[in-house]
Amino acid sequence: MVKLIRSVILLFPCGLFAQDSLQLTPPIIKYHSIFFSKKTQVELAFAYPNTAIHYTLNQEAPAIADPTYKKPILVRDNLTTIKAKVFGNGYIASDIATATFIKEGKKISMIHQTEPHPKYAAAGPLALFDLKGGNVDIGTNTWLGYNCDTVKIQLSLSKSERVGKLLFNFLQNENAWIFLPEEISIQWYNQQLNTYQFFGKESIESKAQVNGANCNFKMVNAMNKVITDKFLINIVVKKKIPDWHPAKGSHAWMFIDEIKVY
C-alpha cells in the first residue's frame, strides 16, 4: 500500500484578507516502503495552481533555487533523504516534507536475536531484514519491541564480503516510552583467527525531549573495512527514562525493524 505524507487541507489562513498571509501545506510524498533492493522511484505531488515543489537530496532545506519537481525521483544510494517544499507567488512557502529511503545492502541469510516482548514480536527475526517497515505506527506488525536491558543479535551474511558499516532503524516515540538505545556495539568474525573482533561502536546521548514519533537511523562505521560473513551485535536499551518524562525512572522501550550491512 502506497504511503502518503501530506496535510489534509491546501492552505493555512494566517490572516483574513492578504493573500500572502496564506501558507501552503507540505507536498505529498508517495512511496511503498522506505526500504528497497536496487532502486526505487518516489513521487511528489501538490494540487494547487501557480505553485511548484522544490526538493533537495543533500539534507539541506529546499529553496526556490533548488530543483523543481517534474517527474518521479530515482533513488539508488544506500541512504537518501528527500526534503520537499511548496512555493507559490503571493503565498507563504509550506513547511518541509521529509522522507528517508534505505537500500538493502549486503544479502543477509539469517538472524538470531533476543526474543522480543510477545506483544511486539512482528515476524520474528525476519522483521529485521524483510525490506518492510519505516512506519511509525507500532501496530503495523513490523517492529520488534524490547523492554529488557540488552538485546543481542547474531547476523550472518550469505557469503563473506567486504563490510564497512551497519545501519539500524529504530523507532523514537518518547511519549509512548519508546527511546533510542544507549549504545550499539558490534564484533565481526575473523575466519583466519577463528575469533570475533571489535568492529565499531555508537554511543547515543539523550538530550532534549523529542516530540512526536519518527524513524531514527543509526550508522555504525568500522575504522577499517573487514571481510566477514558474521557479526555479533549488542544493543543497550535505556534503563531509566529521564527526569523530564512523566514516567521518569521507569525502564524504557526500544523498537527496531531493520538492519542493513554495507
C-alpha positions in Angstrom: 0.0 0.0 0.0 1.4 3.4 -1.0 2.1 5.6 1.9 1.4 9.3 1.8 2.9 12.2 3.8 0.7 15.2 3.5 -1.7 17.6 5.2 -5.4 17.4 4.7 -6.1 21.0 3.6 -4.3 23.1 1.0 -3.9 26.4 2.8 -3.4 27.6 6.3 -5.0 31.0 6.8 -2.7 33.4 8.7 -4.8 36.4 8.1 -8.3 37.4 6.9 -7.6 39.4 3.7 -4.0 39.3 2.5 -3.2 36.5 0.0 0.4 36.5 1.0 -0.6 35.6 4.6 -1.8 32.2 3.5 0.7 29.3 4.0 0.8 26.4 1.6 0.7 22.9 3.1 3.6 20.5 2.5 3.6 18.3 -0.6 2.6 14.7 -0.7 5.5 12.1 -0.7 4.3 8.8 -2.2 6.2 5.5 -1.6 5.5 1.8 -0.9 8.3 1.4 1.6 11.3 3.3 2.7 13.4 0.2 2.1 14.3 -1.1 -1.4 16.6 -3.6 -3.1 18.2 -1.9 -6.1 16.4 1.3 -6.9 13.0 2.9 -6.2 11.0 5.9 -7.5 9.5 8.5 -5.3 6.7 10.8 -6.4 5.9 14.2 -5.0 2.5 15.9 -5.5 0.7 19.1 -4.7 -2.6 20.1 -6.4 -2.8 23.9 -6.4 -2.5 26.4 -9.2 0.6 28.5 -9.7 2.7 26.6 -7.2 5.9 24.5 -7.6 7.6 21.8 -5.5 11.3 22.3 -4.9 13.4 19.5 -3.4 16.8 18.5 -2.1 18.8 15.3 -1.7 21.7 16.8 0.4 20.0 17.2 3.8 19.6 21.0 3.2 16.2 22.8 3.4 14.7 23.3 -0.1 14.9 26.8 -1.6 13.5 28.2 -4.9 16.9 27.8 -6.4 16.8 24.0 -5.8 15.5 21.6 -8.5 11.8 21.8 -9.4 9.9 18.5 -9.2 8.8 17.4 -12.6 9.0 13.6 -12.6 9.5 10.8 -10.1 12.8 10.9 -8.3 15.0 7.9 -8.9 16.7 6.7 -5.7 19.7 4.4 -5.8 22.1 5.3 -2.9 22.3 3.4 0.4 20.7 6.3 2.3 18.8 9.1 0.7 16.8 11.8 2.4 14.3 13.7 0.2 13.2 17.1 1.5 10.4 18.9 -0.4 8.7 22.2 0.0 6.0 24.1 -2.0 6.5 27.6 -3.2 4.0 30.0 -4.8 3.9 33.7 -5.7 1.8 35.5 -3.1 1.8 32.7 -0.6 3.9 31.7 2.4 6.0 28.6 1.5 5.0 25.4 3.0 6.7 23.5 5.8 9.2 20.8 4.7 8.1 17.3 4.0 10.8 14.7 4.6 11.3 11.0 3.9 14.4 8.9 4.1 15.0 5.8 1.9 17.3 2.9 2.6 18.9 0.4 0.2 19.1 -3.3 1.0 22.9 -3.6 1.2 24.7 -7.0 1.6 22.5 -10.1 1.5 21.6 -11.3 5.0 20.9 -15.0 5.2 20.0 -15.4 8.9 19.5 -13.5 12.1 19.1 -14.8 15.7 18.2 -12.3 18.3 17.0 -11.9 21.9 13.3 -12.7 22.0 11.2 -9.5 21.8 8.2 -8.8 24.0 5.4 -11.1 22.9 3.1 -8.2 22.2 5.7 -6.7 19.7 7.2 -9.8 18.0 6.2 -8.9 14.4 7.6 -11.7 12.1 10.4 -12.6 14.4 14.0 -12.2 13.2 12.7 -11.9 9.6 11.4 -8.5 10.5 15.0 -7.2 10.7 15.8 -7.8 7.0 12.5 -8.1 5.1 12.5 -4.6 3.5 9.3 -3.8 5.3 8.7 -1.1 7.8 9.6 2.5 8.3 6.1 3.3 9.5 6.0 5.0 12.9 2.8 3.1 13.9 3.8 0.2 16.2 0.6 -1.5 15.2 1.8 -2.3 11.7 3.4 -5.5 12.9 6.9 -4.7 11.5 8.6 -3.6 14.8 10.4 -5.8 17.4 9.8 -4.3 20.8 12.0 -4.7 23.9 11.9 -3.6 27.5 14.9 -5.6 28.7 18.4 -4.3 29.5 20.3 -5.7 26.5 19.4 -7.1 23.0 21.9 -9.5 21.5 21.8 -10.2 17.7 23.8 -12.7 15.7 23.8 -11.8 12.0 25.0 -14.0 9.1 25.6 -12.9 5.5 25.0 -15.2 2.5 28.8 -15.1 1.9 31.9 -13.4 3.1 32.0 -9.8 1.9 33.9 -6.6 2.5 31.9 -4.6 5.0 32.5 -1.1 6.3 29.2 -0.1 8.1 25.9 -1.4 9.5 22.7 0.7 9.6 19.9 0.3 12.2 16.4 1.7 12.0 14.9 2.5 15.4 11.6 4.0 16.4 11.6 7.1 18.6 8.3 7.9 20.3 9.2 9.2 23.8 5.6 10.0 24.7 4.9 6.2 24.4 8.1 5.4 26.5 10.0 4.3 23.3 13.5 5.7 23.4 16.6 5.3 21.3 19.1 2.8 22.8 22.1 4.0 24.8 24.7 2.1 22.8 25.3 -0.2 19.8 28.5 -2.3 19.7 29.5 -4.7 17.0 32.0 -7.5 16.6 33.0 -9.2 13.4 34.1 -12.8 12.8 37.7 -13.2 11.8 37.8 -16.5 9.9 41.6 -16.8 9.8 41.9 -16.4 13.6 38.6 -18.1 14.4 37.5 -15.4 16.7 35.3 -12.3 17.0 37.0 -8.9 16.9 35.9 -5.3 17.5 34.1 -3.7 14.5 32.6 -0.5 15.8 30.5 1.2 18.5 28.0 4.1 18.6 27.0 5.8 21.8 23.7 7.6 21.7 23.1 10.5 24.1 19.7 11.5 25.3 19.5 15.3 25.0 16.3 17.4 25.0 12.9 15.9 24.7 11.8 14.8 21.2 8.2 15.3 20.4 6.2 13.1 18.1 7.1 9.7 16.6 9.8 9.2 14.0 12.2 6.7 12.5 15.7 7.2 13.6 18.6 5.7 11.6 21.9 5.0 13.3 25.0 4.0 11.4 28.0 2.2 13.0 31.2 2.6 11.0 34.3 0.4 11.1 37.7 2.1 11.4 38.8 -0.2 8.5 36.6 -2.4 6.2 36.7 -6.1 7.1 36.0 -9.3 5.1 33.5 -11.4 7.0 30.2 -13.2 7.0 29.2 -13.0 10.6 28.5 -10.3 13.2 27.7 -10.1 16.9 25.6 -7.1 17.8 25.0 -5.8 21.3 22.3 -3.1 21.8 22.0 -1.5 25.3 18.4 -0.4 26.0 17.8 2.8 28.1 17.2 1.6 31.6 15.9 4.8 33.1 13.5 7.3 31.5 14.8 10.9 32.0 13.5 13.1 34.8 11.5 15.4 32.5 9.3 12.5 31.5 6.0 11.6 33.4 7.4 8.1 33.7 10.8 9.1 35.0 12.9 6.3 36.4 10.9 3.6 34.6 12.6 1.2 32.2 12.3 2.5 28.6 11.3 0.5 25.5 13.4 0.0 22.4 11.9 -0.7 19.0 13.9 -1.9 15.9 12.7 -3.0 12.5 15.6 -3.2 10.0 19.4 -3.8 9.9 21.4 -3.2 6.8 25.0 -4.1 6.0 27.2 -2.1 3.6 
